[in-house]
């Protein structure tokens, strides 16, 4: 269940069920845009953006995941690079949209201002910055929290927006949405998280009685369904930043 009193939102526009690209497309058409996905992970959101007609550079700082991205099957419209968010391999004013897809809270707190400034540097004068972050409500979050409690770093990321993003743009909007994640079994859940390179979880972190009990609450027939909530902070018309 979503609880606004406990979550990291101000006065969001609730757009209901959506995927991440659909949230962004709610604000601006994606077809033909040049996009950088900062902290792209395995490129899940990047691929959604490409499916809507964008051309995407996925930038990933983790060397293990970046190597996997280089080895992945090619997709027209999607390229990958290995770099930190505070040093993007892009020219000034070269992209229409910069996205942090669930990645800003993974940036060390002292580097969040630099990463947000770098995103502004690469945006065109009419460009858009979009910060996608998970909220701290929902059954999906509840299943994760015993072994992966990110509430403190998510609060730091949200606070960074007020100081290092919003004052530097002409327009700001906050949206929230919900989504469902399906698993066939608890083993699928464990395998997915063990394979995530930036967290380095081992089975013993995840396969505990508490996590199993919370996971079982998601049973729906022969499978498991979990609801998650996300927040999108979207900023348009940046103040110019030049290196």
Buried (B, 14 or more C-beta within 10 A) or exposed (E): EBEBEEBBBEEBEEBEEBBBBBBBBBBEEBEEBBBBBBBBBBBBBBBBBBBBEBBBBBBBBBEEBBBBBEEBEEBEBBBBBBBBBBEBEBEEBBBBBBBBBBBBBBBEEEBBBBBBBBBBBBBBEEBBBBBBBBBBBBBBBBBBBBBBEBEEBBEBBBEBBEEBBBEBBEEBBBBBBBBBBEBEEBEEBBEEBBEBBEBEBEEEBBBEEEBBEBBEEBEEEEEBBBBBBBBBBBBBBBEEBEE
